[in-house]
Amino acid sequence: MEAIPSDDRRAGKPSGRLKDRAVLAERFCIALEDSPVIVFNQDRLLRYTWINSPSLCWAATEYVGRTDKEIVGGIEGERLTAVKKEVLETGVATRVEAAVTFSSETHYFDLTVKPVWDDVGSIEGITCACTDITPIKHVLAERERLIEGIANAHRELARRNCNRSRSCPASFSRYSPVRSSHSSLTV
């Protein structure tokens, strides 16, 4: 086993086989193979140059040399383009939640966009990472639906208890029974 000098280890400098870019690229792709994370690059004109694991509309078409407007289309393609153009124009990275509809189903992504600088300090494109957060969004929507259902059930139980006891807290006054001129209870 080859010893790594401690200075190189602390600096995170690769040694031996790790110096080989092909090996690094292979390991990177293997690590992301079954991951919800997608990494990609786009040039200055926001044309795709590489995607580690194309999915959805990017997998359904040839993406190299094409833009989000061409691949995604519509308002979603325009939104993605606007976010990425801002990074190209300002040189400031950003992180946003993005939605993309494919086959009538909306998918949600946590998208990070960073500028890529060339050797002379000009921005030559962007590099991006996005994580599919659709399952999380579905769980959160279901959670909200359940919370609302519990709140509605709680309000209904409180209303019924209030009607039975005829002594209701002020917060339930709108549910308290009132005698009408026909001597029946109304709610």
N, C-alpha and C positions, 0 to 999 in steps of 0.2 A: 504494500500500500504506500502510495506516494504521500510524503508529509507536505503539508501546506504551511508556509511561513505564517506566523501569527499576524503580521501586518496585512498580508493579503486576505486572510480569513476575516479580519475585522472590517476591511474595506469592501468585503463581498466580491472580491475579484475572482472570476472563475480560473481554474487551473486544469491541466491535463485535458481530458476529453471534453470538459465543459466549455473550453475555448472554441470548440467547433460550432459555428453558427447553425449548421444543419442539425446537430444534436440538440441544441437549445430549442430550435424551432419545433423539432419533433416532440420533445418533452412538453413544451408549451401546448401543442395541439392535443397530446395525450391527456394532459391535465384538464383540459376544457372539453374533452370529447363528449361526455354525458352530462355536462353542466348546463344550467340555464343561462350561462354567460356567453355572450357573443362578442368577439373583438373584431374590429375592421378598420380599414384605412380608406380615406378619400383624398383626392388631389385638390388643388386650389379651385378647380371648377366644380368641386363636390361630386366628381365621378368616382364610383367605387373602384378601388384598385385591388382590394383583397378582403376576404371575410374568412375567419377561421372555421365557421360552421353555419353556412347560410340556412335560414329557416323562413317559413311563411312565404311571402311574395318574393323574397330574395332567392329562395330555393326553387321557386316555380318558374323562374326566368333567368336568362343570362344577365348577370348583374355587373360584370366588369365593364367599365366605360360608361355606365348609365348612372343617372342621378335618382334621388328619392322622388322627384316630381315624375320621372318616367316610370319608376318601379311601383311606388306606392300610389301616386296620383292624388288628386283631389286636395282637400283642405289639410289632410294629414301629411301629405307629401310637402305641401307648402310650409306647414309648421316645422317639420323636421329641417327643411332647407333654411328657414329663418333662424333657427337656433344655431345651426352650424355656420351660417354666414356671419353671425354675430361674433363667433369665436375667431373666424378668419379675419374679420375686420379689426377686432380689438386685441387679439392675442391672449385673451383671458379665457381660461377653461370654464366650463359650466356643467351643471348637473341638473337634469330635468326629468319629469315623468312624461313619457310620450305614449300616445295611443296609436295603434295601427289596426285597421280592420282588414281581415283577410277571410275570404269565404264566408262572409256575413257574420263573422265573430270578431269582437274587439279584443285585442291583446294589449297588455300594458307593459311598459318597459321603464326601468330606471336607467337613464342614458347619461353617460359621462362623455363629454367632448373636450378634447385637448388639442391645441395647435401643435403642429410638427414644424420645427425650424430647420432650415438648411444650414450649410457651413458658413454662410455669410450673414446669417441672422434674419433672413426673410422667411416668412411662413410659406411652406410649400404644400400644406394640406392639413388634414386633421387625423387624429387617431381616436377611436371611440371604443367604449366598452358599454354593453347594455345587458341588463339582467331581466329576464322575463319574470315579471311580478304578477302576472295574471292570476295564478292560484291564490296569491295573498289577497288581491283585490276581491276575488270571489268570496273568500273566507270572511273578509271584513264586511262585505255587503250582507252576507248571511248573518253575521253577528249583529249588525244594525237591525236587520229584519226581526231577529229573535228578541233583541232588547225592546223594540217597539211593540212586539206582541206581548211581552211580559208587562210592559207599562200599561198597555190597553187592558190586559186582564186585571192588573192591580186596580186601575181606575174603576173597572166594572164591579169588582168585589167591594171596593170602598162604597160605591154608589148603592149597591144592594144592602150592605150593612147599614148604611145611613138610612135607607128607606125602612128597614126593619126596626131600627132603634128610634127613629124619629128625632134623634139628637145628633146633629152633624156638626163637624168642625166648620168654621167659616169658609175654609177652602172648598168645601163640598156644598155650599149653600145653593148652588145652581141645581144640585141634584135633590135637595131636600123636598120632601112631599109637601104639597100645599093643598089645602081643602078648597075645592071649588064650590060654587053655589049649588052643585048637584050632589054634594057630600060624597063624592068619590075622590080618590087620591089621584093627583096628576104629578107627573115628573117633568 
